[in-house]
Amino acid sequence: MIRLPSFSAPLLALLVLAAPSAAAAEAGDILVQAGHEGRPASCAVHHVKACNLGTGANGAREREWTAQVADVTTRVLRDRGYAVLRRPADYDGSDTVRAAVFLHFDGAAPCASGASVGFPATTSRAFVDAWEGRYRAWFPYRFVGENFTKNEHGYYGFRKVDAPQKMLIEFGEMTCPAQFAWMAPRLHEMGALLAAFLMEQVPR
């Protein structure tokens, strides 16, 4: 028999509070989710059957790129005083915010795709148009459309957050060599661009 150490009630409470826990329901200004981040480890924990690991190219993985962009966006927004809920692909609970963005990079037959957006019917046309206008002016490759796949229009993350504005962003196609080469050194700029857009759309 292995004897476990005994703890006083106050010490036990402190240990429980110090233990890492899954994200619970929260409220904030903006939610930023990095697509596929935390997978595959998070799939079994959160009972995710379709454990999509995302795309990749040239040794880079989508889930690494989305995390980098999300971290920059989050840092810029928090520096400006926004309450940002930074989420990975899988987490418990649901959230309430003023705007939510879900970050991805596409993968396809080489150079068959590009940038795009997905959103539910509740998201305003003005919010979508503002992002598209800003990103099209910066991104020099194809913009392939809106809700052009079932997964974009019905993205699972939309159901986990209560927000008037929700949008999935595909920044470009990693599997297109030209797009990859252009995006790879600009992930920080991408995050800053997204933060500027969100500050414009969600004034404090």
C-alpha positions in Angstrom: 0.0 0.0 0.0 1.3 3.5 -0.9 0.5 6.1 1.8 -0.5 9.5 0.4 0.6 12.5 2.3 -2.2 14.2 4.3 -2.9 17.9 3.8 -4.8 20.3 5.9 -8.0 21.7 4.5 -6.6 25.1 3.7 -3.5 23.7 2.0 -5.7 21.2 0.0 -7.8 24.1 -1.2 -4.7 26.0 -2.4 -3.5 23.0 -4.3 -6.8 22.6 -6.1 -6.8 26.3 -7.0 -3.2 26.0 -8.3 -3.9 23.0 -10.5 -4.3 23.7 -14.2 -7.9 23.7 -15.4 -9.7 23.8 -18.7 -11.1 27.1 -19.9 -14.6 27.7 -18.5 -17.2 30.2 -19.6 -16.0 33.7 -19.6 -16.9 37.2 -20.9 -14.7 39.7 -22.6 -14.3 42.1 -25.5 -12.8 39.8 -28.2 -12.2 36.1 -28.6 -9.2 35.0 -30.7 -9.0 31.3 -31.5 -5.9 29.7 -33.2 -7.2 27.0 -35.5 -5.9 23.4 -34.7 -3.7 24.7 -31.8 -3.2 22.1 -29.1 -4.0 19.1 -31.4 -3.7 16.2 -31.4 -3.2 16.1 -27.6 -6.4 18.0 -27.0 -8.7 15.8 -29.1 -9.0 12.8 -26.7 -9.3 15.1 -23.7 -12.2 16.9 -25.2 -13.8 13.9 -27.0 -13.1 15.3 -30.4 -13.8 12.6 -33.0 -12.7 14.4 -36.1 -9.3 15.4 -34.9 -8.3 17.7 -37.8 -4.6 18.6 -37.5 -4.7 21.3 -40.2 -2.5 21.7 -43.2 1.2 22.3 -43.6 4.0 22.8 -46.0 7.8 23.1 -46.1 8.1 21.8 -42.5 5.7 24.4 -41.2 2.3 23.5 -39.6 -0.9 25.5 -39.8 -1.4 25.1 -36.0 2.0 26.8 -35.4 1.2 29.7 -37.8 -2.3 30.3 -36.4 -0.8 30.4 -32.8 1.8 33.0 -33.9 -0.8 35.2 -35.5 -3.2 34.8 -32.6 -0.5 35.7 -30.0 0.4 38.9 -31.8 -3.2 39.9 -32.2 -3.9 39.2 -28.5 -0.8 41.1 -27.3 -1.6 44.2 -29.3 -5.2 44.2 -28.2 -4.4 43.6 -24.5 -1.8 46.4 -24.7 -4.7 48.7 -25.8 -6.8 47.6 -22.8 -9.0 45.0 -24.4 -10.2 41.9 -22.5 -9.1 39.2 -24.9 -10.1 35.5 -24.6 -7.3 33.6 -26.3 -8.5 30.1 -27.2 -6.9 27.0 -28.7 -8.8 24.6 -31.0 -10.5 22.6 -28.2 -11.6 23.8 -24.8 -14.5 23.4 -22.4 -17.2 26.0 -21.8 -18.5 28.8 -23.9 -17.9 32.5 -24.0 -19.5 35.9 -24.4 -17.7 38.6 -26.3 -18.4 41.5 -28.7 -16.5 39.9 -31.6 -14.8 36.5 -32.2 -12.3 35.6 -34.9 -11.1 32.0 -35.7 -7.8 31.9 -37.5 -6.8 29.4 -40.2 -4.6 28.9 -43.3 -5.9 26.8 -46.2 -4.5 23.7 -47.8 -5.4 22.5 -51.3 -4.1 21.2 -54.5 -1.2 23.6 -55.0 -2.4 27.1 -55.7 -6.0 26.1 -56.1 -7.1 28.3 -53.1 -6.2 31.4 -51.3 -7.7 33.7 -48.7 -11.4 33.5 -47.7 -13.8 34.0 -44.8 -16.6 32.1 -43.2 -19.4 33.5 -40.9 -22.9 32.7 -39.7 -25.9 34.7 -40.8 -25.9 36.7 -37.6 -22.6 38.4 -38.5 -23.1 41.9 -40.0 -22.3 42.6 -43.6 -20.4 45.7 -42.5 -18.0 43.6 -40.3 -17.3 41.1 -43.2 -16.8 43.9 -45.8 -14.5 45.8 -43.5 -12.2 42.9 -43.1 -12.3 41.9 -46.8 -11.5 45.4 -47.9 -8.5 45.7 -45.5 -7.1 42.3 -46.3 -7.6 42.4 -50.0 -5.6 45.6 -50.1 -2.7 43.9 -48.3 -2.7 40.3 -49.5 -1.5 40.1 -53.2 -3.0 36.7 -54.0 -6.4 35.2 -54.6 -9.4 35.9 -52.4 -11.6 32.8 -53.2 -14.8 33.8 -51.5 -17.2 33.7 -48.5 -18.6 30.5 -46.9 -17.4 28.6 -49.9 -17.2 25.3 -48.0 -19.6 23.8 -45.5 -17.0 23.8 -42.8 -16.5 27.6 -43.2 -20.2 28.4 -43.0 -20.9 26.0 -40.1 -17.6 26.2 -38.2 -17.9 24.4 -34.9 -16.3 27.3 -33.0 -19.3 29.6 -33.8 -21.4 27.5 -31.5 -19.1 28.0 -28.5 -19.3 31.8 -28.3 -22.1 34.3 -28.0 -21.1 37.3 -30.1 -22.8 39.5 -32.6 -19.8 39.3 -34.9 -18.1 35.9 -35.6 -15.8 35.3 -38.5 -13.4 32.5 -39.6 -10.4 33.8 -41.4 -8.4 31.8 -43.9 -5.3 34.0 -44.4 -4.1 32.2 -47.5 -3.0 28.8 -48.9 0.1 27.3 -47.2 0.3 24.6 -50.0 0.8 27.2 -52.7 4.6 27.9 -52.9 4.2 31.6 -53.8 1.7 32.3 -51.1 3.7 30.4 -48.5 6.9 32.3 -49.4 5.0 35.6 -49.1 3.2 34.8 -45.8 6.0 33.1 -43.9 7.9 36.3 -43.0 4.7 38.3 -42.4 2.9 36.4 -39.6 3.6 39.2 -37.2 2.3 41.8 -39.6 -0.8 39.6 -40.1 -1.5 39.7 -36.4 -1.0 43.4 -36.2 -3.3 43.9 -39.2 -6.0 41.8 -37.6 -5.7 43.7 -34.3 -6.1 47.0 -36.0 -9.2 45.8 -37.8 -10.7 44.6 -34.5 -10.0 47.8 -32.7 -11.7 49.7 -35.5 -14.8 47.4 -35.3 -14.9 47.0 -31.5 -14.2 50.5 -30.1 -13.5 50.7 -26.4 
